[in-house]
């Protein structure tokens, strides 16, 4: 038990609600008069272990949420129970909690579950390692003889494993200022030299398929991760230099003798300077990149970077800091970038000379802090919406200036600012538009920080009339968002959504749209169901669109996992899937009231291999239309793809694509050519004849960006410093092109499409979208508001979207203002990789001017304004471009690949950097082109719904969900709960959101993840209200095979002894970073004492830790702004306190703190890992 727990128990023992149990009672007040509060009670046994948690009155009907806990004779928690809603609201200890938990879940609402808990089976040894992990639900229970559990096996490597022994010999190169690495293979590791961990996922039956094998050396470093497909090994090797730095990563496609050609084309290479800082790196198929640091080891310049202005010049991207380590400005400077010049620049900085001083026209952005004395700063009013405004904001960001990247000698820019109340909560944001307009949002917050309403003021230009939008939010007594309404100016109040929840706070239905401001009646009612593991099962009922007196459903959707239908007409060979992969999806719309479905097959690496389309209930269910079949290489590059389609008819189907992919001979991730033997232009459009295709289709620049595509007639693509396209030229014709304007942060502000003498300009201003200066629409939480100009006035009509589990916009609907009739504007259905289905339900309607009024009618010749479709991303189909804009990259649904490298590709070195969603677009989506995440409803879509004081109970719910979710390698149980609790305590729901959005994992064939629920997106009103909405469910994940359970189990067995939770921050530039991402800390080695280590000589057998997570965060962020925080709980007796106290100036803000670092002797493994960034 932690020391702090014992200290808290003593003074409160006399106040216990029962006379037999110790407890901690937490009261969180919700108003300034202390009349409303949230109360949580945690009861402890005689050893100080929590045995019951009660969130008072937090169920939907005001009952208690109770979580039962129990331990085995060794103090471990083999079972972690889901919380349940009590029959009353009382803080009293409930001795019948176990019986009531079982009774609560053994009901139709929860699939009559008899095992409402996750369960671990421990190894019979002092190591207490987990051998088996079960989940709630009979199908995943440990007692189920079919064994759909996660199983672990711990071994040493054998000769038959044939693990290659790679070594790196490094020699100092004085002219380059780095150690030069030479890779060699020295046979294989001898038997017994490596730790071997085998993890079998929930689909495993026998053999090596559906397993991950991880091999670690004696220092705890991963040297090999091995997965299998059809028993063929897919190996990723990690190779370290003499100092323990990660020197090279060999992905699965790098096979055989590793030549320099293979290293440059397929592998990740890293060089370090004399201070073990990453000085150069080379990603597969990309040129070498170089880093220069200041005297505090912060990166101040990186490059070579393309010109922000697309003028063909090369330079360095530069970052300046203030005395507190905060970024004050960024810029780009033309420089000759070579490795020897990098060394010269580093020497200049070491000698006190800055070679990267930014000139006037070099600056790209400026950041302001602490006050409002910067150029174009806002005047600070006394109040905003009745809330006092703080005139100072010490330690907080107050403003930003972002340059509009036109030409090298223009300095147009836009300033944004943030004002805070006296509690330093943001209550006003103001952002200028490039047209001297603005978007300003004022927020009214309650005592606890929930957003009660917001007012948004928008003007495109200073001469335009101001648009005022008011959003109101109403919450339940449990702080769940119940009602969201919106009003434009003095217009009618519109219902956005009214939410209904079950007893545990899970969203069960919502009324959407209409003018009933109470929400009692919406245009549509969406009903949601889930399985016991919290995975989405349905949106409405696909078997019947008419439900009682509710409006007829326009859309219904169903998901199957292990319970696929298996009708006689079903997809033969579609297996029952237990690891979270989706076996079937069904949908039906009111357009034709026909039920449709896809059945899915995957390989042993969870990559989609076949999607078969059907029409259940039809006379001929199997139509062979809209099928998609794929094959892959070892890096996940698509090698073959076939599609059928065009006719939704059992009597006739057409092969629209039969694609063969050809890759570069050396850089095997770069696609060079796609040949379509069908010669059908309805899918992929090939420039060949269909019989031969000798010439390459694609070209790339030195950064791996596609620069030409002959199939689409693209002859030039020019990129900026962020590898975003500035100009796309077709057919070498300057009169046929698309041009983009961004600000310095890479936010798209304008798109100009030139076709002959016609130029169409689309502008993107803070969610308001214009075409040629005319407002087209702006978004709301359930769709968008369409604008039609009538007699010079804006006429607004609300449009609402049905989306599926991936965020795909499936159906849009609105009311015809002329008739009051609800109509469908557009229906979209997709192949798995994103191409749209054709030739059924394709009619479209739009709001058009009809005399002096607006009507909703078909309009075949009207401009397409709202183009957000697959994954909710903007389809850019102008001039035949046909890609989706994922903010940081462009995705081509015809080839199933991105056209630029992944900016975060190093997080998944086992995959091609052009790969889309790990080849599993049914389970994953990519929110911003940076990194795929599981679909927002692939895990439990429950509302956090507990106020601050009951967050521990919510954390306990997450523990249960976490340990039960799909394709997890290990249960992190308490560790995962602690992470979100810590994040919530540190910064509320938005901090919890950031915690999970930034959780980094390197996926493997089995995905190696543990799923949790994600907090609402940072800044969203629901998040600020402390909610986790059903639109925000996300997977929290760590690297595959990292043994977090071992640390938890060991901590539990020492519960009788006091323990201490420690934190360690490691920056991405640190040589310890790779180990840190594995949850491992390794001392440098040496003879320095604890005192000498504390004084700066870290050549010791200790590693440095802190009891303060903010101090750890400081070190994680310091230098590159990105890193990880490690967390571990150890017996207090094993810690060594440093003898002196240090002052630490927190880079993330918060001032200076005093702390005495804590040292741990020897290797530390099994720590939980939390990625952080600025």
Helices and strands as residue ranges (DSSP letters): H 3-12, G 13-15, E 22-29, E 37-44, E 50-55, E 65-68, E 79-81, E 84-85, H 97-105, G 108-110, E 117-122, E 130-134, G 138-140, E 150-156, G 159-161, E 164-173, E 178-188, E 195-200, E 211-216, E 222-229, E 232-240, E 246-250, H 260-266, E 268-272, E 278-282, E 289-293, E 299-306, E 314-321, E 327-334, H 339-350, E 363-370, E 383-384, E 387-388, E 393-403, E 413-420, E 426-432, E 436-445, E 451-461, E 467-475, E 481-488, E 494-501, E 507-512, E 524-530, E 536-539, E 555-560, E 584-589, E 595-602, E 608-614, E 628-632, E 638-649, E 652-663, E 671-676, E 698-700, E 706-709, E 714-719, E 725-730, E 733-742, E 748-755, E 758-765, E 768-771, E 774-780, E 783-790, E 793-803, E 809-815, E 822-827, E 845-850, E 853-858, G 870-872, E 874-876, G 878-880, E 883-885, E 890-892, E 897-898, G 905-908, G 917-919, E 924-926, E 932-934, G 948-950, H 951-962, H 973-997, H 1021-1024, G 1030-1032, H 1044-1053, E 1059-1067, H 1073-1077, H 1090-1095, E 1102-1105, H 1109-1117, E 1122-1131, G 1132-1134, E 1135-1137, E 1142-1145, E 1152-1155, E 1158-1161, E 1168-1173
